[in-house]
Amino acid sequence: MKRILFLCTGNSCRSQMAEAWARHLKGDQLEPYSAGVKTRGVDPRAIKAMAEAEIDITAQVSKRIDALGNLEFDYVITLCDNAHEACPFFPAKTRVLHVGFDDPPTIAAGARTEEEAMMPYRRVRDEIRKFVETLPDALEEEQ
């Protein structure tokens, strides 16, 4: 099993989705975690978008990377530019990769309706799923 960390700025949306997809789709191959450079709480729209895909993330918690203690990871995947730039140092055996996804809360900020606000959450949810479906093979190819 490969231990993988999905890292984002606030651990509120994209990294939470990625952790849940990895657990749901690849739980027999990956041991997924998520964290942020800071915490913002799990985004209610991320919870709703994942529930629409029949995945419950209500028990997931927004956490900072230092809350994971001394866990060692095979891979750290940054999902946003800010987390990539602020990514802390990891031991040499840890491969750090950047796979950026749009930030649904930023895109949804100008929405006129709740339905319109959910559109970027659904799109990014589905994009993250497609990426997670390629794991761990896509990670091995990066080496």
Backbone bond lengths (Angstrom), bond angles and torsions (degrees), N, CA, C in turn:
res aa  C-N    CA-C-N  psi(-1)  N-CA   C-N-CA  omega(-1)  CA-C   N-CA-C  phi
1 M - - - 1.463 - - 1.534 109.20 -
2 K 1.316 114.36 133.11 1.459 121.07 176.67 1.522 108.17 -92.27
3 R 1.326 115.37 130.40 1.468 120.36 176.57 1.527 107.06 -91.40
4 I 1.342 114.88 123.82 1.453 120.53 -173.74 1.523 110.42 -128.17
5 L 1.322 115.67 139.72 1.460 121.72 177.89 1.519 108.84 -117.54
6 F 1.327 116.19 125.27 1.458 122.08 173.34 1.524 106.62 -96.72
7 L 1.314 116.43 120.13 1.457 122.04 -173.41 1.516 110.54 -116.50
8 C 1.331 115.45 130.94 1.456 122.21 178.33 1.527 107.60 -138.93
9 T 1.310 116.78 177.20 1.462 119.80 -177.27 1.525 111.70 -63.45
10 G 1.335 117.06 -59.66 1.461 120.22 -172.64 1.504 115.90 -107.27
11 N 1.339 118.31 0.26 1.461 122.23 -177.70 1.536 110.35 49.48
12 S 1.339 114.39 44.36 1.461 118.65 -177.83 1.520 113.55 -115.36
13 C 1.341 117.50 -22.64 1.456 118.61 -172.76 1.527 111.85 -139.37
14 R 1.336 118.11 -79.17 1.460 121.68 -173.07 1.525 113.10 -59.92
15 S 1.306 117.66 -47.29 1.476 119.89 -178.77 1.525 110.94 -67.94
16 Q 1.325 117.37 -33.39 1.468 120.55 176.57 1.527 110.31 -65.65
17 M 1.331 115.77 -43.00 1.463 120.05 178.15 1.527 110.63 -62.80
18 A 1.329 116.49 -44.75 1.461 120.80 -178.41 1.524 111.35 -62.86
19 E 1.329 116.90 -43.47 1.461 120.07 177.95 1.528 110.66 -59.96
20 A 1.326 115.95 -45.30 1.470 120.12 -178.63 1.529 111.55 -65.48
21 W 1.338 116.99 -43.66 1.464 119.32 178.33 1.526 110.73 -62.41
22 A 1.325 116.43 -43.25 1.473 119.38 -179.16 1.523 110.71 -62.71
23 R 1.311 117.14 -41.76 1.467 120.52 178.65 1.528 110.20 -64.60
24 H 1.339 116.06 -42.72 1.467 121.60 -176.48 1.535 112.24 -71.80
25 L 1.316 117.00 -45.23 1.465 121.16 -173.45 1.530 114.23 -91.98
26 K 1.333 116.91 -29.32 1.463 120.30 -171.05 1.524 112.58 -131.32
27 G 1.316 116.62 24.91 1.459 121.05 -176.89 1.516 114.70 -59.71
28 D 1.320 117.21 -18.87 1.458 120.82 178.09 1.534 111.97 -86.83
29 Q 1.350 117.21 -9.37 1.455 121.50 -178.23 1.526 113.70 -121.54
30 L 1.336 116.10 -23.96 1.453 120.82 -175.17 1.524 111.35 -125.71
31 E 1.304 115.10 147.03 1.459 122.57 171.05 1.532 105.48 -112.24
32 P 1.357 117.17 92.46 1.458 120.15 -171.71 1.525 114.21 -89.16
33 Y 1.320 114.28 147.26 1.457 123.62 174.65 1.525 107.05 -137.31
34 S 1.320 115.56 162.02 1.459 119.85 171.80 1.518 107.97 -139.87
35 A 1.327 114.11 153.50 1.467 120.60 178.49 1.525 107.65 -160.72
36 G 1.322 114.20 172.98 1.454 120.29 178.62 1.502 111.81 -133.76
37 V 1.314 114.86 167.60 1.445 121.05 174.12 1.534 108.22 -70.06
38 K 1.329 115.60 -30.81 1.469 123.96 172.28 1.520 106.26 -142.78
39 T 1.322 118.21 178.58 1.467 120.10 179.46 1.525 110.15 -116.99
40 R 1.317 114.03 148.19 1.469 120.63 177.91 1.515 112.35 -131.82
41 G 1.334 117.83 -3.98 1.452 120.59 -172.40 1.518 108.73 86.46
42 V 1.310 116.93 154.82 1.458 120.59 -178.91 1.529 108.57 -75.76
43 D 1.307 115.61 127.08 1.464 123.41 -176.24 1.532 109.74 -64.86
44 P 1.338 117.83 125.20 1.472 120.78 179.61 1.532 113.42 -57.65
45 R 1.319 116.97 -33.04 1.470 118.62 178.52 1.526 111.02 -73.16
46 A 1.321 117.91 -30.69 1.467 120.38 174.27 1.524 109.41 -65.47
47 I 1.320 116.21 -41.39 1.468 120.99 177.00 1.530 109.46 -60.24
48 K 1.341 116.20 -45.23 1.470 120.90 -179.31 1.529 110.87 -64.50
49 A 1.326 117.52 -44.58 1.471 120.69 -179.16 1.523 111.14 -62.23
50 M 1.318 116.98 -41.79 1.462 119.86 179.58 1.529 110.47 -70.05
51 A 1.330 117.79 -36.47 1.465 120.74 177.46 1.527 110.47 -62.05
52 E 1.324 117.18 -35.35 1.463 120.68 176.70 1.534 111.25 -62.82
53 A 1.338 116.14 -26.06 1.475 121.52 176.72 1.531 110.61 -94.39
54 E 1.329 115.75 12.29 1.466 123.79 178.29 1.523 113.58 64.39
55 I 1.346 115.58 35.62 1.459 121.27 174.81 1.526 107.53 -124.13
56 D 1.313 115.80 122.03 1.463 122.56 -177.37 1.528 109.71 -92.39
57 I 1.328 116.61 115.51 1.470 120.20 177.06 1.529 111.73 -113.15
58 T 1.326 116.41 17.75 1.463 119.22 -177.85 1.525 112.72 -64.03
59 A 1.329 118.38 -23.78 1.464 120.57 -179.80 1.531 112.47 -87.89
60 Q 1.332 117.18 -9.31 1.463 119.55 179.02 1.521 109.74 -72.47
61 V 1.319 115.59 150.09 1.461 122.35 -174.87 1.526 109.34 -124.48
62 S 1.318 115.53 137.70 1.457 120.82 174.68 1.527 108.41 -73.64
63 K 1.351 116.08 126.64 1.466 119.11 -177.18 1.517 110.69 -141.29
64 R 1.323 114.31 152.90 1.462 120.98 174.64 1.519 109.04 -81.25
65 I 1.297 115.02 156.59 1.455 120.47 -177.40 1.530 112.05 -59.35
66 D 1.325 117.79 -33.76 1.469 119.77 -179.47 1.526 112.31 -69.79
67 A 1.339 117.78 -14.42 1.467 121.02 177.20 1.525 111.78 -73.15
68 L 1.330 117.45 -12.64 1.461 121.08 -179.66 1.530 112.05 -84.96
69 G 1.322 116.08 -0.47 1.465 119.86 175.66 1.513 112.43 65.62
70 N 1.313 115.41 -137.46 1.466 121.20 -175.64 1.522 113.31 -98.04
71 L 1.310 117.50 22.69 1.463 119.51 177.68 1.523 109.86 -58.75
72 E 1.307 116.09 137.50 1.456 120.51 175.37 1.525 108.36 -103.81
73 F 1.318 115.72 139.39 1.456 121.43 -176.46 1.523 110.27 -115.58
74 D 1.328 114.88 144.49 1.458 119.90 171.85 1.527 109.48 -75.65
75 Y 1.335 115.42 -37.93 1.457 121.40 -178.98 1.520 110.40 -138.56
76 V 1.337 115.06 141.33 1.459 122.33 168.94 1.519 105.11 -121.05
77 I 1.319 115.75 124.23 1.464 120.60 179.97 1.516 108.22 -115.36
78 T 1.326 115.80 114.87 1.456 119.88 176.04 1.527 107.37 -84.95
79 L 1.318 115.27 136.06 1.460 121.18 -173.92 1.522 113.43 -108.12
80 C 1.332 116.67 -3.84 1.455 120.41 177.59 1.526 108.66 -143.57
81 D 1.325 115.87 155.92 1.462 120.37 -175.98 1.526 112.13 -61.65
82 N 1.335 117.53 -39.87 1.458 120.23 -178.68 1.527 111.23 -61.65
83 A 1.320 117.11 -45.21 1.469 120.15 178.90 1.523 110.34 -65.63
84 H 1.322 116.99 -35.52 1.460 120.74 178.89 1.525 110.31 -63.47
85 E 1.331 116.31 -43.19 1.466 121.16 -179.74 1.523 111.89 -71.14
86 A 1.337 117.45 -33.46 1.461 121.52 -177.40 1.519 112.75 -97.47
87 C 1.322 116.95 7.64 1.461 121.62 -175.33 1.526 110.55 -57.68
88 P 1.319 117.15 125.73 1.461 119.84 179.10 1.525 111.43 -70.42
89 F 1.293 114.67 169.89 1.464 121.27 179.31 1.523 109.83 -73.67
90 F 1.326 116.12 137.75 1.459 121.89 176.01 1.524 108.17 -122.78
91 P 1.328 117.63 156.51 1.462 119.92 178.30 1.528 111.63 -56.06
92 A 1.309 116.39 155.85 1.469 122.29 -174.57 1.527 113.13 -56.15
93 K 1.325 117.86 -31.86 1.465 119.62 -178.31 1.527 112.85 -71.14
94 T 1.320 116.92 -16.49 1.465 121.65 -179.18 1.521 110.05 -82.86
95 R 1.316 115.78 125.25 1.465 120.54 175.60 1.524 108.72 -90.67
96 V 1.327 116.33 126.57 1.462 121.69 178.63 1.519 107.57 -106.89
97 L 1.324 115.26 123.05 1.462 122.33 -179.99 1.523 109.75 -125.00
98 H 1.320 115.47 150.94 1.459 119.93 176.91 1.527 109.14 -114.81
99 V 1.318 115.70 123.94 1.463 122.85 174.57 1.529 105.84 -131.66
100 G 1.308 116.38 96.52 1.462 120.38 -173.12 1.517 114.02 -81.69
101 F 1.322 114.71 142.17 1.464 122.74 174.72 1.524 107.83 -130.10
102 D 1.329 116.83 149.65 1.465 121.18 176.47 1.525 110.06 -58.28
103 D 1.324 115.66 155.07 1.456 122.19 179.66 1.535 109.53 -94.86
104 P 1.338 117.43 104.32 1.474 119.45 -177.64 1.526 114.89 -54.41
105 P 1.348 120.61 -43.59 1.470 118.01 -179.23 1.530 113.16 -60.99
106 T 1.316 117.00 -36.04 1.466 119.96 179.01 1.524 110.46 -66.26
107 I 1.322 116.95 -45.05 1.465 120.97 -179.85 1.525 110.76 -66.76
108 A 1.319 116.70 -38.92 1.472 121.40 -177.27 1.524 113.28 -73.91
109 A 1.322 117.13 -13.61 1.470 120.31 -175.46 1.531 112.81 -57.17
110 G 1.318 118.10 -32.06 1.463 120.49 -178.64 1.513 114.16 -94.68
111 A 1.317 117.35 8.25 1.466 120.79 -177.03 1.521 111.63 -66.99
112 R 1.328 114.80 144.61 1.469 120.10 179.32 1.524 112.63 -91.22
113 T 1.350 115.95 -22.14 1.460 119.97 -179.59 1.524 108.94 -135.20
114 E 1.295 116.39 163.86 1.464 121.05 177.34 1.530 110.59 -64.26
115 E 1.319 116.53 -38.31 1.467 120.26 178.60 1.530 110.14 -61.95
116 E 1.307 116.73 -42.92 1.470 120.96 178.38 1.535 110.27 -65.70
117 A 1.322 117.37 -37.46 1.463 121.48 179.26 1.527 111.54 -66.23
118 M 1.316 117.11 -31.03 1.470 120.51 -178.88 1.531 112.84 -75.43
119 M 1.291 118.18 -19.55 1.464 120.95 -175.28 1.533 113.15 -57.68
120 P 1.335 120.13 -48.74 1.470 117.86 178.56 1.530 113.15 -67.01
121 Y 1.307 117.99 -29.87 1.470 121.01 176.77 1.524 110.14 -64.25
122 R 1.316 116.51 -43.74 1.468 120.38 179.66 1.533 111.18 -66.79
123 R 1.325 115.94 -42.34 1.463 119.58 -179.61 1.525 110.99 -62.83
124 V 1.327 116.87 -48.38 1.465 120.48 -178.86 1.528 110.37 -67.68
125 R 1.321 117.57 -37.36 1.467 120.78 175.11 1.530 110.41 -55.42
126 D 1.310 115.91 -46.41 1.463 120.78 -178.23 1.533 111.66 -70.40
127 E 1.324 117.42 -36.69 1.469 120.83 176.53 1.528 110.73 -64.48
128 I 1.326 116.52 -41.66 1.468 120.36 178.75 1.523 109.53 -65.65
129 R 1.314 117.12 -40.69 1.470 119.36 177.65 1.527 110.67 -57.83
130 K 1.330 116.69 -46.90 1.471 120.54 -179.64 1.524 110.69 -59.73
131 F 1.333 117.22 -40.22 1.456 120.47 177.90 1.529 110.63 -64.96
132 V 1.327 117.22 -47.95 1.468 121.29 -178.04 1.527 110.48 -61.86
133 E 1.318 117.50 -33.49 1.472 120.49 178.31 1.528 111.90 -60.22
134 T 1.328 118.18 -23.64 1.469 121.92 -179.16 1.528 112.55 -84.94
135 L 1.325 116.82 -7.73 1.469 121.21 -176.19 1.519 111.02 -85.04
136 P 1.293 120.56 152.59 1.466 128.08 -5.25 1.525 113.52 -83.73
137 D 1.331 118.14 -2.83 1.465 120.70 -175.62 1.527 112.80 -55.12
138 A 1.320 117.89 -44.03 1.465 121.29 -178.75 1.524 111.08 -61.94
139 L 1.316 117.44 -30.65 1.467 120.70 179.06 1.521 110.49 -71.15
140 E 1.304 116.28 -39.89 1.463 120.42 179.57 1.522 110.68 -65.34
141 E 1.322 117.21 -34.71 1.460 121.36 179.57 1.516 112.17 -68.18
142 E 1.351 117.01 -25.99 1.456 121.83 -179.47 1.521 112.74 -70.80
143 Q 1.305 117.35 -15.44 1.472 119.69 -175.09 1.498 112.24 -80.04
